[in-house]
Amino acid sequence: MLLASTLALGGHASMVRADDDYGCRVVICVGNPSSNGGPWAPDTCGPAMDHLMDDLRHGRGWPQCKDSDMTVRQNNTPYDPCPAGTTAAATGAWVAEGQRKAGARPYSGMSGFALVGTPKPSVADMNTGYSYYGPQACVGSQVGAYQVYGDPSGDTSTVSWRNGGDGSGYDGDPVTVTVYDHVVWQQPQSPNAVDVYEAGQFQTRIHY
């Protein structure tokens, strides 16, 4: 397999006879993004990857490389996959990073947790008119939860978003904030994406 041969040679695209083969150059660069400064490194992969992005934007599809077992699948999501050891929180769920204080119960009040940063909702649709979506929370292990009346972040603008009010107060049910030992926030990107697989194993997601 061409890609395996490339990696065995240290991942240098210039060491493979694919200089005139656009599809194989793309496979090499996507399959080994840590080499040569990444898949958009100007001296090695930049031109091929720029060509790929232009093809995808214009609906020309993914180039082929007959010597590779790499496949692609279209995906409509603005987020990258969550890092290993984390999973995506439910849309709209309020999450916080922190630890439970000694002696506190898992489902106690906010004072029972030592929080890192401010609680935020995952993938919150903050402005439907402009289709703006906030970051997605990738969460580790749950350490507990607490409930609050009012906006958990202290920002009255999100009270209006959650309850359809004017932001002047809170008249809904209590909000549950789930606390995790680790939270990674994935920023939204273009929802046009392709997932790249090698021998059936996921490798990377490319937004275009």
N, C-alpha and C positions, 0 to 999 in steps of 0.2 A: 504494500500500500504506500502511495506516494507520501502521505502525511506522516506515517510512522517512520519512513526512511528519512524524512526531513528532521523529525525530532531526534532520531538517533544520531544525526550529524550535527546536533547542537542547535537546531531550529533556525538555521540561516537560510533564508529564501534564496539567496544568491548561489547556494550550493546545489540547487535542484534545477534540472533542465526544464524550467517552466517560465523562463523569461518572456517567451512569446505566447504563453498560454494564460490568458486572463483568468479563466475559471480556476485553474490549478493555483495560480498566485493567490487568489482570494481564499481558497481552501487552506493554503499554508499559513496565511496571515491570521485568519480567524481561528484556526486550530491551534495556534501557538502564540497567543497574544502577548505573552510575557517576554518574548524575544524581540530583539531589534527595536526596543523602545515602544512596543505595542503595535496593534494592527494599523494605526495611522502614522507610523514612523515615516517621515518624508523620503528617506533614502531607500527604503525597501518596500513598504506596503502602501504608502500613501496614495500613489496613483491608482493602484488596483482598487483600493477601498473607496476612493472618491468615485471611480467608475461604477462600482457596485451601488453606492448610494444614489447616483444619478439613474441607474437602471431601475432600481426599486421605486424611486419616486415617480418614474414614468411608466410603471407597470410592465417592465420588460422581464421581470422575474430574476431568479437566481441563476448564475452561470454554472455550467457543468464541468466536472473534471472526471474523466472516465477512469482515472487511476485512484480515485478516492472513494471511501465508503461513507462520506459525509452527506447528510440529508438535512433539509430545512423544512420548517413548518410555519405557516403564517400564524400570527398571534395578535389579537387586538387588546393590548393592555399598555397603559403608560408607565408601568412599574417593572423593575427588574425582579428576578426571583429573590426571595429572601435568603440571606446568608445562612450557611450551615449552622444548625443549632437553634434557628429561629423559625417561626411560622407567621404568616400574615394574620393580623388581628381582624376581626369582623368589621365590615364597613360601618362607620359611625360610632364604634365602640370607643369609650374614653379609656386611655391607658396612661400609665405613669411608670417610670423606672425608679426603683428604690428597694429598700430592705425593711423587713418588719423589725421593730424595736424589741429588745429583750423583754419577755413577759407579755407582750401584746398578742392578742388572738388574731388568727388569719383574717377574720371578718370583723374588725373593730373600726373605730372612727379614724379619721385622717391622722390624728395625733399618734396613732399606733405605728406609723410608718415614717421612715427617714427617706424623703423623696429626693431624686436628682432632677432638677428642672421643674417645669410646669406640666401638669396633665394636659393632654391634647386628644382630640378625636382622630381616629384613623380614617383616612380617605374621606374626609368631610367635604361635602359639596357646599362650599361656603358662598358661592354666587352662581346660581343656576343660569342666570341671564348670560353669563360669559363662559359657562361650562368650565369653571375653574375647580380643580380638585386639589385638596391638600395632600401632604405626604402620607404614605402608607406606613403603618407601624409594623415592623417585624419584631416579634416578641419572643423572649426566652421562656424561662420557667415562671409560673405564677407563684407569687409569695403571699397574696391576699387581696382584699378588696375593701372599699369603704363607700359610703353613700353621702352625698351632699345635696342640699337644696340650693338652687342657684347655679351659676356657671362654675364648673370646677377650675377653670383657668383664671377666673377673676375678670374676664373680658366680657362686658355686657353685650358686645356685638354678636357673640355666639349665642346668647340667650334668644335673641330675635331669630336667628337661623334655626335653632332647635325647636322653637315653639310657635313660630309664626306671629310673634308679638312685635311690639315696637322697641324692644330692648330696654324698657323702663322697669321691668321687674320680672319675676319668675312665678308662674302659677301652675306649673306642671308637676309631674311626679319627681321624686328624688332621682338624681343621676348616680349611677354606679361607676366608680373608677376602679379598674383592675390594675394592680401593681405587679410588675414583673421584675425579675432580677437583671434583665438586660433588654433594652429596646434600641433597635436600629431604624431610623426613619429613611424610607426610600422616597426620593423626590420624583414627582411625575415628569415624564418625558413624552415624546411623541407616541401616540397609541398605535402607530404603524410599526410593527415589529415582526421579526422572524426569529425563531428559535433554531439553533444549529445543533445537530446531533452527529456524533461520530460513533459508528458501530452500535447505534441505538442508544448511546449514552449522551445526555444533555451536556453541551459544552458552553454555550453562551447565548445571550439574547442581544440582538442588534435592533436599535430603534432608528427609523429613517423618516 
